[in-house]
Amino acid sequence: MAQKDNHKLRIGIVGAGNIVRTRHLPALKKNPDVEIVAVSNSTYESSEQFCKEHCPGATPMANWADLLAVPDLDIIWIGTPPYMHSAVTISALEAGKHVFCQARMAMDLAEAEEMLATTKRFPELVTMLCPPPFGMRADLLVKKLLAESAIGTPHAVRLQSFTGVYLNPEAPAHWRQKIEISGLNVLTLGIYVEVLQRWLGNIAGVFARGKILNAERRGYRVIVPDMLNVLCVFENGAEGVLEFSGVHAGAPNDRLRIFGDRGALLYDFTNERVRSVKYGGREMEDLDVPKELITEWRVEDDFINAVKSKGRVPPRPSFEDGVRYMRVVQAVADSRAANEWVAIKK
């Protein structure tokens, strides 16, 4: 849909849960160029409550398909879990709307590829996925260090992402543990694959093993792993060990170590802290992030500005970026199912 002169961008929200309320809504409400005009949540009652509390001028709607028919709507802002991403995105694009979609991109690779193919049919429309907050602050610094070969050529990568959130066997299954809602996405796999591929290039193959510690959750049988271990190789030749868990008591901070032939980097994702050591050094030292290289969370403004520019400055992550990490998510699932190494084809 072409933007009218002196016309605020009219937004319809599909899925108004915690991520929308806490992360996206504050920035959208501060932006003078947008107006939230309609909201469709899981029930009409929750849509009505959201509008009453946060957007009194917006219209609550029971059905997201009806929301797409609201006159002069410019943007669909998708805040649902992955099971709705493909259907809402494709329908919104076919209705002529720009789309911001919450991560993870889709239930599986096939859905992600269909979403990307639909964007190719409507190149005039702007699409963007929500980026992960992890690794955002020092993203440019890490890219600079690797580009300048500050640690030489990377040859080994180790990522650890542990929590104890699923340790309680009496707790009900979280929606992220339900494959019919989250699809093949497991724990923080997709998030960190997105970050790793941004810094180190594409992953070319994986071997994965998963384990379920507590399969029965109040009558629901969980088949999404509580633990996941992935061996991988990058296109640049570096090899990785990626470890994920939702059942580690006293879990340490999420961290990534990149080892090169002239040194090593450590990224503490919990504190956004970067450390390094040169070949021959004994201890890692903290690296200050130069002010001009600090990246802040401003994804809402990035997307709105891209729409206003008619896509001349495309926002990131793109749907192409999403398909890149969904290839790995799919390969990990295929590897677990077959208990074998899976090469990732483009």
C-alpha contacts under 8 A as a table, 3 or more apart, distances in Angstrom:
res1	aa1	res2	aa2	distance
1	M	74	D	6.11
1	M	96	G	5.23
1	M	97	K	5.94
1	M	98	H	7.58
1	M	125	L	7.46
3	Q	7	H	6.78
3	Q	9	L	7.29
3	Q	74	D	7.55
3	Q	308	K	7.55
4	K	7	H	5.14
7	H	33	D	7.91
8	K	32	P	7.82
8	K	33	D	4.95
8	K	34	V	5.03
8	K	35	E	6.26
9	L	33	D	6.09
9	L	34	V	4.56
9	L	35	E	6.08
9	L	73	L	7.70
9	L	74	D	5.83
9	L	75	I	7.18
10	R	34	V	5.93
10	R	35	E	4.97
10	R	36	I	5.93
10	R	37	V	6.21
10	R	72	D	7.20
10	R	73	L	5.15
10	R	74	D	5.16
10	R	75	I	6.28
11	I	34	V	7.02
11	I	35	E	5.98
11	I	36	I	4.69
11	I	37	V	5.87
11	I	38	A	6.98
11	I	73	L	6.24
11	I	74	D	6.10
11	I	75	I	4.74
11	I	76	I	5.89
11	I	77	W	6.79
12	G	36	I	6.14
12	G	37	V	5.95
12	G	38	A	4.72
12	G	39	V	5.73
12	G	40	S	7.89
12	G	67	L	6.91
12	G	68	L	7.75
12	G	73	L	6.91
12	G	75	I	6.21
12	G	76	I	4.98
12	G	77	W	6.09
13	I	16	A	6.66
13	I	36	I	7.53
13	I	38	A	6.33
13	I	39	V	4.74
13	I	40	S	6.22
13	I	76	I	5.92
13	I	77	W	4.71
13	I	78	I	6.08
13	I	79	G	7.25
14	V	39	V	6.07
14	V	40	S	4.93
14	V	41	N	6.01
14	V	64	W	6.20
14	V	76	I	7.04
14	V	77	W	6.08
14	V	78	I	4.94
14	V	79	G	5.99
14	V	80	T	6.69
15	G	20	V	7.79
15	G	39	V	7.65
15	G	40	S	6.12
15	G	41	N	4.60
15	G	42	S	6.72
15	G	78	I	6.03
15	G	79	G	4.46
15	G	80	T	4.48
16	A	19	I	7.71
16	A	20	V	5.55
16	A	21	R	6.73
16	A	39	V	7.31
16	A	40	S	7.24
16	A	41	N	5.43
16	A	47	S	7.42
16	A	50	F	7.28
16	A	79	G	5.99
16	A	80	T	7.35
17	G	20	V	5.59
17	G	21	R	6.27
17	G	41	N	7.68
17	G	79	G	6.83
17	G	80	T	7.44
18	N	21	R	5.03
18	N	22	T	5.86
19	I	22	T	5.43
19	I	23	R	5.53
19	I	24	H	6.95
19	I	79	G	7.04
20	V	23	R	5.60
20	V	24	H	4.87
20	V	25	L	5.68
20	V	79	G	6.08
21	R	24	H	6.33
21	R	25	L	5.24
21	R	26	P	7.41
22	T	25	L	6.51
22	T	26	P	7.02
23	R	26	P	6.66
23	R	27	A	7.63
24	H	27	A	5.78
24	H	28	L	6.25
24	H	300	E	6.54
25	L	28	L	5.04
25	L	29	K	5.99
26	P	29	K	5.36
26	P	30	K	6.42
27	A	30	K	5.13
27	A	31	N	6.34
27	A	298	R	7.87
27	A	300	E	6.40
27	A	301	D	7.45
28	L	31	N	5.24
28	L	34	V	6.90
28	L	300	E	6.53
28	L	301	D	7.77
29	K	32	P	7.66
29	K	34	V	7.63
29	K	35	E	7.68
31	N	34	V	5.97
31	N	301	D	7.57
32	P	35	E	7.98
36	I	39	V	7.90
36	I	55	C	7.07
36	I	57	G	7.85
36	I	58	A	6.05
37	V	57	G	6.78
37	V	58	A	4.26
37	V	59	T	6.06
38	A	58	A	4.91
38	A	59	T	4.53
38	A	60	P	5.84
38	A	61	M	6.95
38	A	67	L	6.77
38	A	70	V	7.88
39	V	47	S	5.96
39	V	50	F	7.97
39	V	51	C	7.19
39	V	58	A	6.83
39	V	59	T	6.23
39	V	60	P	4.97
39	V	61	M	5.90
39	V	67	L	7.46
40	S	43	T	7.56
40	S	44	Y	7.14
40	S	47	S	5.51
40	S	60	P	6.07
40	S	61	M	4.84
40	S	62	A	5.83
40	S	63	N	6.14
40	S	64	W	5.50
40	S	67	L	6.96
41	N	44	Y	6.71
41	N	46	S	6.14
41	N	47	S	4.88
41	N	61	M	7.59
41	N	62	A	7.16
41	N	64	W	7.89
42	S	46	S	6.82
42	S	47	S	7.38
42	S	62	A	7.75
43	T	46	S	5.31
43	T	47	S	6.26
43	T	62	A	5.96
44	Y	47	S	4.98
44	Y	48	E	6.06
44	Y	60	P	6.73
44	Y	61	M	5.89
44	Y	62	A	4.34
44	Y	63	N	7.88
45	E	48	E	5.06
45	E	49	Q	6.17
46	S	49	Q	4.98
46	S	50	F	6.07
47	S	50	F	5.15
47	S	51	C	6.30
47	S	60	P	5.06
47	S	61	M	6.46
47	S	62	A	7.31
48	E	51	C	5.25
48	E	52	K	6.12
48	E	59	T	7.79
48	E	60	P	4.99
48	E	61	M	7.65
49	Q	52	K	5.02
49	Q	53	E	6.14
50	F	53	E	5.28
50	F	54	H	5.79
50	F	55	C	7.06
51	C	54	H	5.28
51	C	55	C	4.42
51	C	56	P	5.16
51	C	57	G	7.37
51	C	58	A	5.94
51	C	59	T	7.08
51	C	60	P	6.42
52	K	55	C	6.14
52	K	56	P	4.99
53	E	56	P	6.88
55	C	58	A	5.46
61	M	64	W	7.16
61	M	66	D	7.43
61	M	67	L	6.61
62	A	66	D	7.92
63	N	66	D	5.43
63	N	67	L	6.59
64	W	67	L	4.87
64	W	68	L	6.58
64	W	88	V	7.83
65	A	68	L	5.37
65	A	69	A	7.17
66	D	69	A	5.37
66	D	70	V	7.15
67	L	70	V	5.44
68	L	73	L	7.52
68	L	76	I	7.89
68	L	92	A	6.57
68	L	95	A	7.05
69	A	73	L	7.95
70	V	73	L	6.00
73	L	76	I	7.90
73	L	97	K	7.09
74	D	96	G	7.84
74	D	97	K	5.29
74	D	98	H	6.25
75	I	97	K	5.23
75	I	98	H	4.68
75	I	99	V	5.79
75	I	100	F	7.57
76	I	92	A	6.71
76	I	97	K	6.36
76	I	98	H	6.24
76	I	99	V	5.05
76	I	100	F	6.44
77	W	99	V	6.10
77	W	100	F	4.96
77	W	101	C	6.29
78	I	85	H	7.21
78	I	88	V	7.66
78	I	89	T	7.90
78	I	99	V	7.44
78	I	100	F	6.03
78	I	101	C	4.76
78	I	102	Q	5.80
79	G	101	C	6.70
79	G	102	Q	5.27
80	T	83	Y	7.82
80	T	84	M	6.39
80	T	85	H	6.98
80	T	102	Q	6.93
81	P	84	M	6.41
81	P	85	H	7.16
81	P	102	Q	7.69
81	P	104	R	7.87
81	P	181	I	6.51
81	P	182	S	6.49
82	P	85	H	5.18
82	P	86	S	7.82
82	P	102	Q	7.97
82	P	103	A	7.34
82	P	104	R	6.11
82	P	105	M	6.51
82	P	106	A	5.07
82	P	107	M	5.63
82	P	181	I	6.36
82	P	182	S	5.37
82	P	183	G	7.00
83	Y	86	S	7.38
83	Y	106	A	6.82
83	Y	107	M	5.86
83	Y	180	E	6.92
83	Y	181	I	4.97
83	Y	182	S	6.12
83	Y	183	G	6.82
84	M	87	A	5.69
84	M	88	V	6.06
85	H	88	V	5.48
85	H	89	T	5.82
85	H	101	C	6.97
85	H	102	Q	7.81
85	H	105	M	6.85
85	H	106	A	5.92
86	S	89	T	5.24
86	S	90	I	6.03
86	S	106	A	6.29
86	S	111	E	6.03
86	S	112	A	7.14
86	S	114	E	7.68
86	S	115	M	6.04
87	A	90	I	5.46
87	A	91	S	6.07
88	V	91	S	5.22
88	V	92	A	5.90
89	T	92	A	5.14
89	T	93	L	6.17
89	T	99	V	6.59
89	T	101	C	7.45
89	T	115	M	6.90
90	I	93	L	5.23
90	I	94	E	6.14
90	I	115	M	6.20
90	I	118	T	6.39
91	S	94	E	5.12
91	S	95	A	6.15
92	A	95	A	4.97
92	A	96	G	6.42
92	A	97	K	5.34
92	A	98	H	7.38
92	A	99	V	7.05
93	L	96	G	5.03
93	L	97	K	5.18
93	L	98	H	6.56
93	L	99	V	7.14
93	L	118	T	7.37
93	L	119	T	7.30
93	L	122	F	7.04
93	L	125	L	7.33
94	E	97	K	7.47
94	E	122	F	7.91
96	G	125	L	7.29
97	K	125	L	6.80
98	H	125	L	5.16
98	H	126	V	5.05
98	H	127	T	6.01
98	H	307	V	7.47
99	V	125	L	7.81
99	V	126	V	6.43
99	V	127	T	4.83
99	V	128	M	6.59
100	F	127	T	5.76
100	F	128	M	4.99
100	F	129	L	5.93
100	F	130	C	7.24
100	F	303	F	7.50
101	C	105	M	7.28
101	C	127	T	7.72
101	C	128	M	6.26
101	C	129	L	4.86
101	C	130	C	6.17
102	Q	105	M	6.90
102	Q	129	L	5.81
102	Q	130	C	4.98
103	A	106	A	7.80
103	A	129	L	6.08
103	A	130	C	5.37
103	A	131	P	7.13
103	A	132	P	7.90
104	R	185	N	7.39
104	R	190	G	6.90
104	R	191	I	7.62
104	R	322	G	8.00
105	M	112	A	6.43
105	M	129	L	6.99
105	M	319	F	7.99
105	M	322	G	5.94
105	M	323	V	7.82
105	M	326	M	7.46
106	A	109	L	7.21
106	A	111	E	5.89
106	A	112	A	5.40
106	A	183	G	7.44
106	A	326	M	7.71
107	M	111	E	6.53
107	M	112	A	7.67
107	M	181	I	7.85
107	M	182	S	6.12
107	M	183	G	4.06
107	M	184	L	5.81
107	M	185	N	6.97
108	D	111	E	5.64
108	D	112	A	6.48
108	D	183	G	6.31
108	D	184	L	5.84
108	D	185	N	7.81
108	D	326	M	6.66
108	D	329	V	7.53
108	D	330	Q	6.15
109	L	112	A	4.99
109	L	113	E	6.07
109	L	323	V	6.89
109	L	326	M	5.34
109	L	327	R	5.89
109	L	329	V	7.73
109	L	330	Q	5.88
110	A	113	E	5.22
110	A	114	E	6.26
111	E	114	E	5.09
111	E	115	M	6.25
112	A	115	M	5.09
112	A	116	L	6.29
112	A	319	F	7.95
112	A	322	G	7.30
112	A	323	V	5.76
112	A	326	M	7.02
113	E	116	L	5.04
113	E	117	A	6.04
113	E	323	V	6.37
114	E	117	A	5.00
114	E	118	T	6.20
115	M	118	T	5.19
115	M	119	T	6.59
115	M	319	F	7.65
116	L	119	T	5.20
116	L	120	K	6.69
116	L	319	F	5.74
116	L	320	E	6.77
116	L	323	V	7.57
117	A	120	K	5.22
117	A	121	R	6.85
118	T	121	R	5.20
118	T	122	F	6.76
119	T	122	F	5.14
119	T	123	P	6.02
119	T	125	L	7.44
119	T	127	T	7.52
120	K	123	P	5.47
122	F	125	L	5.76
123	P	126	V	7.51
124	E	310	K	7.15
124	E	311	G	7.29
125	L	307	V	7.89
125	L	310	K	7.67
125	L	311	G	7.37
126	V	306	A	7.06
126	V	307	V	5.97
126	V	310	K	7.35
126	V	311	G	5.79
126	V	314	P	7.46
127	T	315	P	7.80
127	T	318	S	6.84
127	T	319	F	7.07
128	M	303	F	6.95
128	M	315	P	6.18
128	M	316	R	6.34
128	M	317	P	6.05
128	M	318	S	5.13
128	M	319	F	6.44
129	L	316	R	7.20
129	L	317	P	5.51
129	L	318	S	6.04
129	L	319	F	6.60
129	L	322	G	7.28
130	C	299	V	7.34
130	C	317	P	6.96
131	P	299	V	7.62
131	P	316	R	7.46
131	P	317	P	6.04
132	P	135	G	7.74
132	P	136	M	7.41
132	P	191	I	6.06
132	P	195	V	7.84
133	P	136	M	5.48
133	P	297	W	7.37
134	F	137	R	7.91
134	F	191	I	7.98
134	F	192	Y	7.93
134	F	195	V	7.77
134	F	269	F	5.76
134	F	270	T	7.81
134	F	272	E	7.70
135	G	138	A	6.10
135	G	139	D	5.69
135	G	195	V	6.95
135	G	267	Y	7.79
135	G	269	F	6.03
135	G	272	E	6.59
136	M	139	D	5.08
136	M	295	T	5.92
136	M	296	E	6.99
136	M	297	W	7.64
137	R	140	L	7.97
137	R	272	E	6.54
137	R	294	I	5.31
137	R	295	T	4.62
137	R	296	E	6.00
138	A	141	L	5.17
138	A	142	V	6.29
138	A	272	E	7.07
138	A	274	V	7.61
138	A	289	V	6.38
138	A	293	L	7.01
138	A	294	I	5.78
138	A	295	T	6.55
139	D	142	V	5.38
139	D	143	K	6.31
139	D	293	L	7.99
139	D	294	I	7.66
139	D	295	T	6.93
140	L	143	K	5.07
140	L	144	K	6.05
140	L	293	L	5.64
140	L	294	I	7.15
140	L	295	T	7.36
141	L	144	K	5.03
141	L	145	L	6.14
141	L	289	V	6.61
141	L	290	P	7.90
141	L	293	L	6.17
141	L	294	I	7.83
142	V	145	L	5.14
142	V	146	L	6.16
142	V	199	W	7.24
143	K	146	L	5.28
143	K	147	A	5.99
143	K	199	W	5.95
144	K	147	A	5.07
144	K	148	E	6.06
145	L	148	E	5.19
145	L	149	S	6.18
145	L	150	A	5.16
145	L	151	I	7.58
146	L	149	S	4.99
146	L	150	A	6.05
146	L	151	I	7.07
146	L	152	G	7.84
146	L	199	W	7.80
147	A	150	A	7.74
149	S	152	G	4.49
149	S	153	T	6.45
150	A	262	R	7.46
150	A	263	G	7.42
151	I	154	P	7.20
151	I	259	F	7.31
151	I	260	G	5.08
151	I	261	D	6.56
151	I	262	R	4.65
151	I	263	G	4.20
151	I	264	A	5.56
151	I	265	L	7.32
151	I	278	K	6.72
151	I	279	Y	7.97
152	G	260	G	5.12
152	G	261	D	5.14
152	G	262	R	4.60
152	G	263	G	6.62
153	T	260	G	4.92
153	T	261	D	5.62
153	T	262	R	7.33
154	P	157	V	7.77
154	P	238	A	6.02
154	P	258	I	6.56
154	P	259	F	5.52
154	P	260	G	3.89
154	P	261	D	6.65
155	H	237	G	6.75
155	H	238	A	4.10
155	H	239	E	6.15
155	H	258	I	7.84
155	H	259	F	6.07
155	H	260	G	5.50
155	H	261	D	7.20
156	A	238	A	5.28
156	A	239	E	4.94
156	A	240	G	5.66
156	A	258	I	6.05
156	A	259	F	5.12
156	A	260	G	6.96
157	V	238	A	7.10
157	V	239	E	6.14
157	V	240	G	4.40
157	V	241	V	6.29
157	V	256	L	7.30
157	V	257	R	5.73
157	V	258	I	4.67
157	V	259	F	6.22
158	R	240	G	5.63
158	R	241	V	4.86
158	R	242	L	5.87
158	R	243	E	7.97
158	R	256	L	5.75
158	R	257	R	5.18
158	R	258	I	6.66
159	L	240	G	7.80
159	L	241	V	6.38
159	L	242	L	4.77
159	L	243	E	6.08
159	L	254	D	7.71
159	L	255	R	5.91
159	L	256	L	4.42
159	L	257	R	6.42
160	Q	242	L	6.19
160	Q	243	E	4.87
160	Q	244	F	6.12
160	Q	254	D	5.64
160	Q	255	R	5.54
160	Q	256	L	6.51
161	S	188	T	7.21
161	S	243	E	6.23
161	S	244	F	4.86
161	S	245	S	6.48
161	S	253	N	7.41
161	S	254	D	4.59
161	S	255	R	6.77
162	F	243	E	7.74
162	F	244	F	5.60
162	F	245	S	4.66
162	F	246	G	6.01
162	F	247	V	7.53
162	F	248	H	6.03
162	F	251	A	5.47
162	F	252	P	6.87
162	F	253	N	7.50
162	F	254	D	6.52
163	T	166	Y	7.95
163	T	245	S	6.04
163	T	246	G	4.73
163	T	247	V	6.16
163	T	248	H	5.45
163	T	249	A	6.95
163	T	250	G	7.70
163	T	251	A	5.32
163	T	252	P	7.95
164	G	167	L	5.36
164	G	245	S	7.55
164	G	246	G	4.97
164	G	247	V	4.36
164	G	248	H	4.64
164	G	249	A	5.01
164	G	250	G	7.19
164	G	251	A	6.69
165	V	168	N	7.53
165	V	246	G	5.41
165	V	247	V	6.43
166	Y	169	P	7.42
166	Y	171	A	7.76
166	Y	226	D	7.16
166	Y	246	G	5.20
166	Y	247	V	5.36
167	L	214	N	7.86
167	L	246	G	7.01
167	L	247	V	4.74
167	L	248	H	7.35
167	L	249	A	7.56
168	N	171	A	5.60
169	P	214	N	5.94
169	P	216	E	7.95
169	P	217	R	7.06
170	E	217	R	6.85
170	E	218	R	7.27
171	A	217	R	6.65
171	A	218	R	7.57
172	P	217	R	5.12
172	P	218	R	5.77
173	A	176	R	7.99
173	A	177	Q	5.99
173	A	178	K	7.10
173	A	217	R	5.45
173	A	218	R	7.66
173	A	220	Y	7.05
173	A	222	V	7.32
174	H	177	Q	5.29
174	H	178	K	6.96
175	W	178	K	5.16
175	W	181	I	6.39
175	W	182	S	6.94
176	R	179	I	7.44
176	R	181	I	7.04
176	R	182	S	5.41
176	R	185	N	7.96
176	R	186	V	7.62
176	R	187	L	7.46
177	Q	182	S	7.17
177	Q	186	V	7.83
177	Q	222	V	6.39
177	Q	223	I	7.57
177	Q	224	V	5.52
177	Q	225	P	7.84
178	K	181	I	5.49
178	K	182	S	6.01
178	K	183	G	7.50
178	K	222	V	6.59
178	K	223	I	7.58
178	K	224	V	6.80
179	I	182	S	5.09
179	I	183	G	4.47
179	I	184	L	6.53
179	I	223	I	7.19
179	I	224	V	6.40
180	E	183	G	5.72
182	S	185	N	5.87
184	L	224	V	7.81
184	L	329	V	6.72
184	L	330	Q	6.85
184	L	333	A	6.59
185	N	188	T	7.96
185	N	189	L	6.97
185	N	190	G	6.59
185	N	329	V	6.48
186	V	189	L	5.74
186	V	190	G	7.45
186	V	224	V	6.58
186	V	225	P	6.82
186	V	228	L	7.86
187	L	190	G	7.99
187	L	226	D	7.67
187	L	244	F	6.83
187	L	245	S	7.12
187	L	246	G	7.12
188	T	191	I	5.30
188	T	192	Y	6.29
188	T	244	F	7.02
189	L	192	Y	5.58
189	L	193	V	6.06
189	L	244	F	7.20
189	L	329	V	7.19
190	G	193	V	5.09
190	G	194	E	6.11
190	G	325	Y	6.16
190	G	326	M	7.11
190	G	328	V	7.87
190	G	329	V	6.30
191	I	194	E	5.34
191	I	195	V	6.61
192	Y	195	V	4.92
192	Y	196	L	5.98
193	V	196	L	5.01
193	V	197	Q	5.98
193	V	325	Y	5.97
193	V	328	V	7.49
194	E	197	Q	5.42
194	E	198	R	6.22
194	E	321	D	7.60
194	E	322	G	7.73
194	E	324	R	7.88
194	E	325	Y	5.55
195	V	198	R	5.12
195	V	199	W	6.48
196	L	199	W	5.25
196	L	200	L	5.73
196	L	201	G	7.22
197	Q	200	L	5.12
197	Q	201	G	4.40
197	Q	202	N	5.08
197	Q	203	I	6.87
197	Q	325	Y	7.79
198	R	201	G	6.03
200	L	234	F	7.54
200	L	236	N	7.77
201	G	234	F	6.80
201	G	235	E	6.77
201	G	236	N	7.18
202	N	234	F	5.79
202	N	235	E	5.80
202	N	324	R	7.52
203	I	206	V	7.85
203	I	232	C	6.81
203	I	233	V	5.82
203	I	234	F	4.16
203	I	235	E	5.91
203	I	328	V	7.13
203	I	344	I	7.46
204	A	232	C	7.43
204	A	233	V	5.73
204	A	234	F	5.20
204	A	235	E	5.37
204	A	343	A	6.04
204	A	344	I	5.13
204	A	345	K	7.54
205	G	232	C	5.59
205	G	233	V	5.56
205	G	234	F	7.27
205	G	328	V	7.96
205	G	331	A	7.68
205	G	341	W	7.06
205	G	342	V	5.53
205	G	343	A	4.17
205	G	344	I	5.16
206	V	230	V	6.52
206	V	231	L	5.56
206	V	232	C	4.35
206	V	233	V	6.72
206	V	328	V	7.78
206	V	331	A	6.78
206	V	332	V	6.39
206	V	335	S	7.10
206	V	341	W	5.72
206	V	342	V	5.43
206	V	343	A	6.59
206	V	344	I	7.78
207	F	230	V	5.72
207	F	231	L	5.15
207	F	232	C	6.45
207	F	332	V	6.86
207	F	335	S	5.69
207	F	336	R	7.46
207	F	339	N	7.56
207	F	340	E	6.13
207	F	341	W	4.60
207	F	342	V	6.38
208	A	228	L	7.14
208	A	229	N	5.69
208	A	230	V	4.39
208	A	231	L	6.32
208	A	332	V	5.63
208	A	333	A	7.70
208	A	335	S	5.57
208	A	336	R	5.29
208	A	339	N	7.37
208	A	340	E	7.84
208	A	341	W	7.79
209	R	228	L	5.88
209	R	229	N	5.36
209	R	230	V	6.57
209	R	335	S	7.70
209	R	336	R	5.38
209	R	339	N	7.42
210	G	225	P	5.42
210	G	226	D	7.40
210	G	227	M	5.49
210	G	228	L	4.40
210	G	229	N	6.34
210	G	336	R	6.74
211	K	225	P	5.17
211	K	226	D	5.90
211	K	227	M	5.11
211	K	228	L	6.57
212	I	215	A	5.94
212	I	222	V	7.76
212	I	223	I	7.26
212	I	224	V	7.25
212	I	225	P	4.82
212	I	226	D	4.85
212	I	227	M	6.55
213	L	226	D	6.17
213	L	227	M	7.91
213	L	247	V	7.62
214	N	217	R	7.23
214	N	222	V	7.69
214	N	226	D	7.71
215	A	221	R	5.46
215	A	222	V	4.80
215	A	223	I	6.94
216	E	219	G	6.20
216	E	220	Y	5.78
216	E	221	R	4.83
216	E	222	V	6.32
217	R	220	Y	4.95
217	R	221	R	6.21
217	R	222	V	7.05
222	V	225	P	7.85
225	P	228	L	6.41
226	D	245	S	5.88
226	D	246	G	5.41
226	D	247	V	6.36
227	M	243	E	7.87
227	M	244	F	5.71
227	M	245	S	4.31
227	M	246	G	6.36
227	M	247	V	7.09
228	L	243	E	6.04
228	L	244	F	5.05
228	L	245	S	6.30
229	N	241	V	7.41
229	N	242	L	5.84
229	N	243	E	4.69
229	N	244	F	6.31
230	V	240	G	7.94
230	V	241	V	5.89
230	V	242	L	4.98
230	V	243	E	6.42
230	V	332	V	7.46
231	L	239	E	7.57
231	L	240	G	5.76
231	L	241	V	4.86
231	L	242	L	6.41
232	C	239	E	5.78
232	C	240	G	5.00
232	C	241	V	6.50
232	C	242	L	7.77
233	V	237	G	6.36
233	V	238	A	5.86
233	V	239	E	4.40
233	V	240	G	6.02
234	F	237	G	5.32
234	F	238	A	5.28
234	F	239	E	6.18
234	F	240	G	7.72
235	E	238	A	7.42
245	S	248	H	6.21
248	H	251	A	5.48
253	N	268	D	6.68
253	N	269	F	7.05
253	N	270	T	5.62
254	D	268	D	6.15
254	D	269	F	5.45
254	D	270	T	5.98
255	R	266	L	7.01
255	R	267	Y	5.55
255	R	268	D	4.57
255	R	269	F	5.66
255	R	270	T	7.73
256	L	266	L	5.63
256	L	267	Y	5.13
256	L	268	D	6.69
256	L	269	F	7.79
257	R	264	A	7.05
257	R	265	L	5.68
257	R	266	L	4.53
257	R	267	Y	6.54
258	I	264	A	5.55
258	I	265	L	5.14
258	I	266	L	6.48
259	F	263	G	6.30
259	F	264	A	4.40
259	F	265	L	6.57
260	G	263	G	5.24
260	G	264	A	5.63
261	D	279	Y	7.53
262	R	278	K	6.05
262	R	279	Y	4.86
263	G	276	S	7.34
263	G	277	V	5.47
263	G	278	K	4.15
263	G	279	Y	4.62
264	A	276	S	5.59
264	A	277	V	5.45
264	A	278	K	6.64
264	A	279	Y	7.94
265	L	274	V	7.21
265	L	275	R	5.78
265	L	276	S	4.45
265	L	277	V	6.76
266	L	274	V	5.75
266	L	275	R	5.03
266	L	276	S	6.10
267	Y	272	E	6.88
267	Y	273	R	5.82
267	Y	274	V	4.72
267	Y	275	R	6.52
268	D	271	N	5.73
268	D	272	E	5.46
268	D	273	R	4.99
268	D	274	V	6.38
269	F	272	E	4.76
269	F	273	R	6.82
270	T	273	R	7.86
273	R	286	D	7.42
273	R	287	L	7.81
274	V	286	D	5.99
274	V	287	L	5.58
274	V	288	D	7.61
275	R	284	M	5.82
275	R	285	E	5.22
275	R	286	D	4.35
275	R	287	L	5.44
276	S	284	M	4.99
276	S	285	E	5.46
276	S	286	D	6.63
276	S	287	L	7.02
277	V	281	G	5.92
277	V	282	R	7.46
277	V	283	E	6.39
277	V	284	M	4.64
277	V	285	E	6.37
278	K	281	G	5.35
281	G	284	M	7.72
289	V	293	L	6.54
289	V	294	I	6.41
290	P	293	L	5.34
290	P	294	I	6.60
291	K	294	I	5.45
298	R	301	D	5.57
298	R	302	D	6.26
299	V	302	D	4.89
299	V	303	F	6.17
300	E	303	F	5.30
300	E	304	I	6.21
301	D	304	I	5.04
301	D	305	N	5.88
302	D	305	N	5.27
302	D	306	A	6.20
302	D	315	P	6.21
303	F	306	A	5.05
303	F	307	V	6.33
303	F	315	P	5.92
304	I	307	V	5.13
304	I	308	K	6.21
305	N	308	K	4.99
305	N	309	S	6.08
306	A	309	S	5.07
306	A	310	K	6.24
306	A	311	G	5.03
306	A	312	R	6.88
306	A	313	V	5.60
306	A	314	P	5.83
306	A	315	P	6.17
307	V	310	K	5.00
307	V	311	G	5.72
308	K	311	G	7.51
309	S	312	R	5.60
309	S	313	V	6.76
310	K	313	V	7.99
311	G	314	P	5.18
311	G	315	P	7.99
314	P	318	S	7.82
315	P	318	S	6.54
316	R	321	D	7.97
317	P	320	E	7.86
317	P	321	D	5.69
317	P	322	G	7.06
318	S	321	D	5.09
318	S	322	G	6.45
319	F	322	G	4.82
319	F	323	V	6.23
320	E	323	V	5.19
320	E	324	R	6.34
321	D	324	R	5.08
321	D	325	Y	6.66
322	G	325	Y	5.40
322	G	326	M	6.08
323	V	326	M	4.87
323	V	327	R	6.06
324	R	327	R	5.39
324	R	328	V	7.08
325	Y	328	V	5.24
325	Y	329	V	6.37
326	M	329	V	4.80
326	M	330	Q	5.97
327	R	330	Q	5.22
327	R	331	A	6.11
327	R	344	I	6.81
328	V	331	A	4.93
328	V	332	V	6.06
328	V	344	I	7.07
329	V	332	V	5.22
329	V	333	A	6.41
330	Q	333	A	5.19
330	Q	334	D	6.16
331	A	334	D	4.95
331	A	335	S	5.94
331	A	342	V	6.09
331	A	343	A	7.52
331	A	344	I	6.59
332	V	335	S	5.07
332	V	336	R	6.20
332	V	342	V	7.76
333	A	336	R	5.23
333	A	337	A	6.22
334	D	337	A	5.12
334	D	338	A	6.16
334	D	342	V	7.23
335	S	338	A	5.23
335	S	339	N	5.34
335	S	340	E	5.27
335	S	341	W	5.99
335	S	342	V	5.72
336	R	339	N	5.05
336	R	340	E	7.26
